[in-house]
């Protein structure tokens, strides 16, 4: 059920992207009782760089939003990192939904 997707985040800006959770057969996954969590690291074994804020916006339709505030992205060092998004269920099951690279891109224009 793991999908691979790279993410590009502009430093110092608000970041948001939607995800649709489906199973291996393409059926929508009910997220009513699920908790979604995600982290980014330089390497799989290194310290956590940041945690994504994840909001399940439409649980019966399997829709969630991954976010980082402009304050959070402003403190990130430009570069290439690894991330994944996990789904935890009350029965103890855990599935990896997304994984890939996250690129933090330098922003030229300073905030006023």
Chimera marker file (.cmm) of the C-alpha trace (Angstrom):
<marker_set name="trace">
<marker id="1" x="0.000" y="0.000" z="0.000" r="1" g="1" b="0" radius="0.5"/>
<marker id="2" x="3.056" y="2.274" z="0.081" r="1" g="1" b="0" radius="0.5"/>
<marker id="3" x="3.171" y="4.985" z="-2.573" r="1" g="1" b="0" radius="0.5"/>
<marker id="4" x="6.398" y="6.726" z="-3.473" r="1" g="1" b="0" radius="0.5"/>
<marker id="5" x="6.266" y="10.478" z="-4.037" r="1" g="1" b="0" radius="0.5"/>
<marker id="6" x="8.826" y="13.238" z="-3.737" r="1" g="1" b="0" radius="0.5"/>
<marker id="7" x="7.866" y="16.466" z="-1.965" r="1" g="1" b="0" radius="0.5"/>
<marker id="8" x="9.242" y="19.950" z="-2.661" r="1" g="1" b="0" radius="0.5"/>
<marker id="9" x="8.981" y="22.557" z="0.109" r="1" g="1" b="0" radius="0.5"/>
<marker id="10" x="10.014" y="26.190" z="-0.320" r="1" g="1" b="0" radius="0.5"/>
<marker id="11" x="11.867" y="27.408" z="2.754" r="1" g="1" b="0" radius="0.5"/>
<marker id="12" x="9.946" y="30.037" z="4.764" r="1" g="1" b="0" radius="0.5"/>
<marker id="13" x="6.569" y="29.337" z="3.108" r="1" g="1" b="0" radius="0.5"/>
<marker id="14" x="3.444" y="27.494" z="4.187" r="1" g="1" b="0" radius="0.5"/>
<marker id="15" x="3.381" y="23.952" z="2.797" r="1" g="1" b="0" radius="0.5"/>
<marker id="16" x="0.258" y="21.874" z="2.275" r="1" g="1" b="0" radius="0.5"/>
<marker id="17" x="-0.567" y="18.887" z="0.104" r="1" g="1" b="0" radius="0.5"/>
<marker id="18" x="-3.510" y="16.508" z="0.045" r="1" g="1" b="0" radius="0.5"/>
<marker id="19" x="-3.356" y="12.736" z="0.027" r="1" g="1" b="0" radius="0.5"/>
<marker id="20" x="-6.004" y="10.185" z="-0.903" r="1" g="1" b="0" radius="0.5"/>
<marker id="21" x="-5.567" y="6.902" z="0.951" r="1" g="1" b="0" radius="0.5"/>
<marker id="22" x="-6.497" y="3.802" z="-1.037" r="1" g="1" b="0" radius="0.5"/>
<marker id="23" x="-5.661" y="0.120" z="-0.556" r="1" g="1" b="0" radius="0.5"/>
<marker id="24" x="-3.819" y="-2.149" z="-2.993" r="1" g="1" b="0" radius="0.5"/>
<marker id="25" x="-7.081" y="-2.741" z="-4.889" r="1" g="1" b="0" radius="0.5"/>
<marker id="26" x="-7.697" y="0.992" z="-5.328" r="1" g="1" b="0" radius="0.5"/>
<marker id="27" x="-10.498" y="1.074" z="-2.749" r="1" g="1" b="0" radius="0.5"/>
<marker id="28" x="-10.840" y="4.094" z="-0.455" r="1" g="1" b="0" radius="0.5"/>
<marker id="29" x="-9.546" y="3.471" z="3.081" r="1" g="1" b="0" radius="0.5"/>
<marker id="30" x="-11.827" y="4.662" z="5.900" r="1" g="1" b="0" radius="0.5"/>
<marker id="31" x="-9.669" y="6.868" z="8.155" r="1" g="1" b="0" radius="0.5"/>
<marker id="32" x="-12.290" y="7.358" z="10.879" r="1" g="1" b="0" radius="0.5"/>
<marker id="33" x="-10.264" y="5.543" z="13.562" r="1" g="1" b="0" radius="0.5"/>
<marker id="34" x="-6.826" y="6.049" z="12.027" r="1" g="1" b="0" radius="0.5"/>
<marker id="35" x="-4.017" y="8.281" z="13.198" r="1" g="1" b="0" radius="0.5"/>
<marker id="36" x="-1.591" y="9.528" z="10.543" r="1" g="1" b="0" radius="0.5"/>
<marker id="37" x="1.956" y="10.530" z="11.470" r="1" g="1" b="0" radius="0.5"/>
<marker id="38" x="4.973" y="11.485" z="9.399" r="1" g="1" b="0" radius="0.5"/>
<marker id="39" x="8.573" y="12.498" z="9.860" r="1" g="1" b="0" radius="0.5"/>
<marker id="40" x="11.569" y="13.573" z="7.811" r="1" g="1" b="0" radius="0.5"/>
<marker id="41" x="15.222" y="12.743" z="8.462" r="1" g="1" b="0" radius="0.5"/>
<marker id="42" x="18.497" y="13.208" z="6.584" r="1" g="1" b="0" radius="0.5"/>
<marker id="43" x="19.034" y="9.415" z="6.718" r="1" g="1" b="0" radius="0.5"/>
<marker id="44" x="16.734" y="6.658" z="7.958" r="1" g="1" b="0" radius="0.5"/>
<marker id="45" x="18.880" y="6.259" z="11.089" r="1" g="1" b="0" radius="0.5"/>
<marker id="46" x="19.481" y="9.953" z="11.834" r="1" g="1" b="0" radius="0.5"/>
<marker id="47" x="17.701" y="12.403" z="14.129" r="1" g="1" b="0" radius="0.5"/>
<marker id="48" x="14.191" y="13.609" z="13.224" r="1" g="1" b="0" radius="0.5"/>
<marker id="49" x="14.365" y="16.848" z="11.226" r="1" g="1" b="0" radius="0.5"/>
<marker id="50" x="10.643" y="17.605" z="11.532" r="1" g="1" b="0" radius="0.5"/>
<marker id="51" x="7.229" y="16.061" z="12.070" r="1" g="1" b="0" radius="0.5"/>
<marker id="52" x="4.480" y="16.749" z="9.552" r="1" g="1" b="0" radius="0.5"/>
<marker id="53" x="1.156" y="18.093" z="10.829" r="1" g="1" b="0" radius="0.5"/>
<marker id="54" x="-1.440" y="15.764" z="9.319" r="1" g="1" b="0" radius="0.5"/>
<marker id="55" x="-5.167" y="16.477" z="9.360" r="1" g="1" b="0" radius="0.5"/>
<marker id="56" x="-7.734" y="13.880" z="8.268" r="1" g="1" b="0" radius="0.5"/>
<marker id="57" x="-10.171" y="16.170" z="6.465" r="1" g="1" b="0" radius="0.5"/>
<marker id="58" x="-12.657" y="13.602" z="5.136" r="1" g="1" b="0" radius="0.5"/>
<marker id="59" x="-12.238" y="10.245" z="6.893" r="1" g="1" b="0" radius="0.5"/>
<marker id="60" x="-14.894" y="8.309" z="4.966" r="1" g="1" b="0" radius="0.5"/>
<marker id="61" x="-13.375" y="9.452" z="1.673" r="1" g="1" b="0" radius="0.5"/>
<marker id="62" x="-9.806" y="8.622" z="2.788" r="1" g="1" b="0" radius="0.5"/>
<marker id="63" x="-8.649" y="12.238" z="2.467" r="1" g="1" b="0" radius="0.5"/>
<marker id="64" x="-5.946" y="13.897" z="4.562" r="1" g="1" b="0" radius="0.5"/>
<marker id="65" x="-3.737" y="16.992" z="4.346" r="1" g="1" b="0" radius="0.5"/>
<marker id="66" x="-0.026" y="17.146" z="5.181" r="1" g="1" b="0" radius="0.5"/>
<marker id="67" x="1.133" y="20.572" z="6.385" r="1" g="1" b="0" radius="0.5"/>
<marker id="68" x="4.047" y="22.615" z="7.667" r="1" g="1" b="0" radius="0.5"/>
<marker id="69" x="3.794" y="26.260" z="8.681" r="1" g="1" b="0" radius="0.5"/>
<marker id="70" x="6.007" y="28.983" z="7.236" r="1" g="1" b="0" radius="0.5"/>
<marker id="71" x="7.614" y="29.294" z="10.682" r="1" g="1" b="0" radius="0.5"/>
<marker id="72" x="8.527" y="25.600" z="10.613" r="1" g="1" b="0" radius="0.5"/>
<marker id="73" x="9.891" y="25.673" z="7.051" r="1" g="1" b="0" radius="0.5"/>
<marker id="74" x="11.915" y="28.860" z="7.713" r="1" g="1" b="0" radius="0.5"/>
<marker id="75" x="14.095" y="26.971" z="10.185" r="1" g="1" b="0" radius="0.5"/>
<marker id="76" x="14.851" y="24.093" z="7.787" r="1" g="1" b="0" radius="0.5"/>
<marker id="77" x="18.235" y="23.840" z="6.100" r="1" g="1" b="0" radius="0.5"/>
<marker id="78" x="17.925" y="23.500" z="2.329" r="1" g="1" b="0" radius="0.5"/>
<marker id="79" x="18.760" y="20.033" z="1.084" r="1" g="1" b="0" radius="0.5"/>
<marker id="80" x="17.497" y="16.534" z="0.395" r="1" g="1" b="0" radius="0.5"/>
<marker id="81" x="15.900" y="14.427" z="3.130" r="1" g="1" b="0" radius="0.5"/>
<marker id="82" x="13.844" y="11.239" z="3.451" r="1" g="1" b="0" radius="0.5"/>
<marker id="83" x="10.282" y="11.068" z="4.764" r="1" g="1" b="0" radius="0.5"/>
<marker id="84" x="7.416" y="8.690" z="5.292" r="1" g="1" b="0" radius="0.5"/>
<marker id="85" x="3.786" y="8.866" z="6.383" r="1" g="1" b="0" radius="0.5"/>
<marker id="86" x="2.413" y="6.072" z="8.578" r="1" g="1" b="0" radius="0.5"/>
<marker id="87" x="-1.170" y="5.077" z="9.410" r="1" g="1" b="0" radius="0.5"/>
<marker id="88" x="-1.766" y="3.714" z="12.920" r="1" g="1" b="0" radius="0.5"/>
<marker id="89" x="-5.004" y="1.866" z="13.705" r="1" g="1" b="0" radius="0.5"/>
<marker id="90" x="-6.543" y="1.227" z="17.147" r="1" g="1" b="0" radius="0.5"/>
<marker id="91" x="-6.069" y="-2.555" z="16.721" r="1" g="1" b="0" radius="0.5"/>
<marker id="92" x="-2.280" y="-2.032" z="16.631" r="1" g="1" b="0" radius="0.5"/>
<marker id="93" x="-1.882" y="-2.407" z="12.867" r="1" g="1" b="0" radius="0.5"/>
<marker id="94" x="0.482" y="0.035" z="11.217" r="1" g="1" b="0" radius="0.5"/>
<marker id="95" x="0.856" y="0.712" z="7.488" r="1" g="1" b="0" radius="0.5"/>
<marker id="96" x="3.246" y="2.922" z="5.570" r="1" g="1" b="0" radius="0.5"/>
<marker id="97" x="1.207" y="5.095" z="3.184" r="1" g="1" b="0" radius="0.5"/>
<marker id="98" x="3.826" y="7.338" z="1.573" r="1" g="1" b="0" radius="0.5"/>
<marker id="99" x="7.588" y="7.511" z="1.360" r="1" g="1" b="0" radius="0.5"/>
<marker id="100" x="10.126" y="9.364" z="-0.673" r="1" g="1" b="0" radius="0.5"/>
<marker id="101" x="12.443" y="12.320" z="-0.730" r="1" g="1" b="0" radius="0.5"/>
<marker id="102" x="11.630" y="15.777" z="0.554" r="1" g="1" b="0" radius="0.5"/>
<marker id="103" x="13.570" y="18.657" z="-0.967" r="1" g="1" b="0" radius="0.5"/>
<marker id="104" x="13.826" y="21.895" z="0.997" r="1" g="1" b="0" radius="0.5"/>
<marker id="105" x="14.333" y="24.675" z="-1.556" r="1" g="1" b="0" radius="0.5"/>
<marker id="106" x="15.975" y="28.005" z="-0.665" r="1" g="1" b="0" radius="0.5"/>
<marker id="107" x="13.758" y="31.072" z="-0.869" r="1" g="1" b="0" radius="0.5"/>
<marker id="108" x="15.344" y="34.269" z="-2.171" r="1" g="1" b="0" radius="0.5"/>
<marker id="109" x="12.750" y="36.837" z="-1.084" r="1" g="1" b="0" radius="0.5"/>
<marker id="110" x="12.816" y="37.651" z="2.616" r="1" g="1" b="0" radius="0.5"/>
<marker id="111" x="9.584" y="38.015" z="4.546" r="1" g="1" b="0" radius="0.5"/>
<marker id="112" x="8.707" y="41.594" z="5.552" r="1" g="1" b="0" radius="0.5"/>
<link id1="1" id2="2" r="1" g="1" b="0" radius="0.2"/>
<link id1="2" id2="3" r="1" g="1" b="0" radius="0.2"/>
<link id1="3" id2="4" r="1" g="1" b="0" radius="0.2"/>
<link id1="4" id2="5" r="1" g="1" b="0" radius="0.2"/>
<link id1="5" id2="6" r="1" g="1" b="0" radius="0.2"/>
<link id1="6" id2="7" r="1" g="1" b="0" radius="0.2"/>
<link id1="7" id2="8" r="1" g="1" b="0" radius="0.2"/>
<link id1="8" id2="9" r="1" g="1" b="0" radius="0.2"/>
<link id1="9" id2="10" r="1" g="1" b="0" radius="0.2"/>
<link id1="10" id2="11" r="1" g="1" b="0" radius="0.2"/>
<link id1="11" id2="12" r="1" g="1" b="0" radius="0.2"/>
<link id1="12" id2="13" r="1" g="1" b="0" radius="0.2"/>
<link id1="13" id2="14" r="1" g="1" b="0" radius="0.2"/>
<link id1="14" id2="15" r="1" g="1" b="0" radius="0.2"/>
<link id1="15" id2="16" r="1" g="1" b="0" radius="0.2"/>
<link id1="16" id2="17" r="1" g="1" b="0" radius="0.2"/>
<link id1="17" id2="18" r="1" g="1" b="0" radius="0.2"/>
<link id1="18" id2="19" r="1" g="1" b="0" radius="0.2"/>
<link id1="19" id2="20" r="1" g="1" b="0" radius="0.2"/>
<link id1="20" id2="21" r="1" g="1" b="0" radius="0.2"/>
<link id1="21" id2="22" r="1" g="1" b="0" radius="0.2"/>
<link id1="22" id2="23" r="1" g="1" b="0" radius="0.2"/>
<link id1="23" id2="24" r="1" g="1" b="0" radius="0.2"/>
<link id1="24" id2="25" r="1" g="1" b="0" radius="0.2"/>
<link id1="25" id2="26" r="1" g="1" b="0" radius="0.2"/>
<link id1="26" id2="27" r="1" g="1" b="0" radius="0.2"/>
<link id1="27" id2="28" r="1" g="1" b="0" radius="0.2"/>
<link id1="28" id2="29" r="1" g="1" b="0" radius="0.2"/>
<link id1="29" id2="30" r="1" g="1" b="0" radius="0.2"/>
<link id1="30" id2="31" r="1" g="1" b="0" radius="0.2"/>
<link id1="31" id2="32" r="1" g="1" b="0" radius="0.2"/>
<link id1="32" id2="33" r="1" g="1" b="0" radius="0.2"/>
<link id1="33" id2="34" r="1" g="1" b="0" radius="0.2"/>
<link id1="34" id2="35" r="1" g="1" b="0" radius="0.2"/>
<link id1="35" id2="36" r="1" g="1" b="0" radius="0.2"/>
<link id1="36" id2="37" r="1" g="1" b="0" radius="0.2"/>
<link id1="37" id2="38" r="1" g="1" b="0" radius="0.2"/>
<link id1="38" id2="39" r="1" g="1" b="0" radius="0.2"/>
<link id1="39" id2="40" r="1" g="1" b="0" radius="0.2"/>
<link id1="40" id2="41" r="1" g="1" b="0" radius="0.2"/>
<link id1="41" id2="42" r="1" g="1" b="0" radius="0.2"/>
<link id1="42" id2="43" r="1" g="1" b="0" radius="0.2"/>
<link id1="43" id2="44" r="1" g="1" b="0" radius="0.2"/>
<link id1="44" id2="45" r="1" g="1" b="0" radius="0.2"/>
<link id1="45" id2="46" r="1" g="1" b="0" radius="0.2"/>
<link id1="46" id2="47" r="1" g="1" b="0" radius="0.2"/>
<link id1="47" id2="48" r="1" g="1" b="0" radius="0.2"/>
<link id1="48" id2="49" r="1" g="1" b="0" radius="0.2"/>
<link id1="49" id2="50" r="1" g="1" b="0" radius="0.2"/>
<link id1="50" id2="51" r="1" g="1" b="0" radius="0.2"/>
<link id1="51" id2="52" r="1" g="1" b="0" radius="0.2"/>
<link id1="52" id2="53" r="1" g="1" b="0" radius="0.2"/>
<link id1="53" id2="54" r="1" g="1" b="0" radius="0.2"/>
<link id1="54" id2="55" r="1" g="1" b="0" radius="0.2"/>
<link id1="55" id2="56" r="1" g="1" b="0" radius="0.2"/>
<link id1="56" id2="57" r="1" g="1" b="0" radius="0.2"/>
<link id1="57" id2="58" r="1" g="1" b="0" radius="0.2"/>
<link id1="58" id2="59" r="1" g="1" b="0" radius="0.2"/>
<link id1="59" id2="60" r="1" g="1" b="0" radius="0.2"/>
<link id1="60" id2="61" r="1" g="1" b="0" radius="0.2"/>
<link id1="61" id2="62" r="1" g="1" b="0" radius="0.2"/>
<link id1="62" id2="63" r="1" g="1" b="0" radius="0.2"/>
<link id1="63" id2="64" r="1" g="1" b="0" radius="0.2"/>
<link id1="64" id2="65" r="1" g="1" b="0" radius="0.2"/>
<link id1="65" id2="66" r="1" g="1" b="0" radius="0.2"/>
<link id1="66" id2="67" r="1" g="1" b="0" radius="0.2"/>
<link id1="67" id2="68" r="1" g="1" b="0" radius="0.2"/>
<link id1="68" id2="69" r="1" g="1" b="0" radius="0.2"/>
<link id1="69" id2="70" r="1" g="1" b="0" radius="0.2"/>
<link id1="70" id2="71" r="1" g="1" b="0" radius="0.2"/>
<link id1="71" id2="72" r="1" g="1" b="0" radius="0.2"/>
<link id1="72" id2="73" r="1" g="1" b="0" radius="0.2"/>
<link id1="73" id2="74" r="1" g="1" b="0" radius="0.2"/>
<link id1="74" id2="75" r="1" g="1" b="0" radius="0.2"/>
<link id1="75" id2="76" r="1" g="1" b="0" radius="0.2"/>
<link id1="76" id2="77" r="1" g="1" b="0" radius="0.2"/>
<link id1="77" id2="78" r="1" g="1" b="0" radius="0.2"/>
<link id1="78" id2="79" r="1" g="1" b="0" radius="0.2"/>
<link id1="79" id2="80" r="1" g="1" b="0" radius="0.2"/>
<link id1="80" id2="81" r="1" g="1" b="0" radius="0.2"/>
<link id1="81" id2="82" r="1" g="1" b="0" radius="0.2"/>
<link id1="82" id2="83" r="1" g="1" b="0" radius="0.2"/>
<link id1="83" id2="84" r="1" g="1" b="0" radius="0.2"/>
<link id1="84" id2="85" r="1" g="1" b="0" radius="0.2"/>
<link id1="85" id2="86" r="1" g="1" b="0" radius="0.2"/>
<link id1="86" id2="87" r="1" g="1" b="0" radius="0.2"/>
<link id1="87" id2="88" r="1" g="1" b="0" radius="0.2"/>
<link id1="88" id2="89" r="1" g="1" b="0" radius="0.2"/>
<link id1="89" id2="90" r="1" g="1" b="0" radius="0.2"/>
<link id1="90" id2="91" r="1" g="1" b="0" radius="0.2"/>
<link id1="91" id2="92" r="1" g="1" b="0" radius="0.2"/>
<link id1="92" id2="93" r="1" g="1" b="0" radius="0.2"/>
<link id1="93" id2="94" r="1" g="1" b="0" radius="0.2"/>
<link id1="94" id2="95" r="1" g="1" b="0" radius="0.2"/>
<link id1="95" id2="96" r="1" g="1" b="0" radius="0.2"/>
<link id1="96" id2="97" r="1" g="1" b="0" radius="0.2"/>
<link id1="97" id2="98" r="1" g="1" b="0" radius="0.2"/>
<link id1="98" id2="99" r="1" g="1" b="0" radius="0.2"/>
<link id1="99" id2="100" r="1" g="1" b="0" radius="0.2"/>
<link id1="100" id2="101" r="1" g="1" b="0" radius="0.2"/>
<link id1="101" id2="102" r="1" g="1" b="0" radius="0.2"/>
<link id1="102" id2="103" r="1" g="1" b="0" radius="0.2"/>
<link id1="103" id2="104" r="1" g="1" b="0" radius="0.2"/>
<link id1="104" id2="105" r="1" g="1" b="0" radius="0.2"/>
<link id1="105" id2="106" r="1" g="1" b="0" radius="0.2"/>
<link id1="106" id2="107" r="1" g="1" b="0" radius="0.2"/>
<link id1="107" id2="108" r="1" g="1" b="0" radius="0.2"/>
<link id1="108" id2="109" r="1" g="1" b="0" radius="0.2"/>
<link id1="109" id2="110" r="1" g="1" b="0" radius="0.2"/>
<link id1="110" id2="111" r="1" g="1" b="0" radius="0.2"/>
<link id1="111" id2="112" r="1" g="1" b="0" radius="0.2"/>
</marker_set>
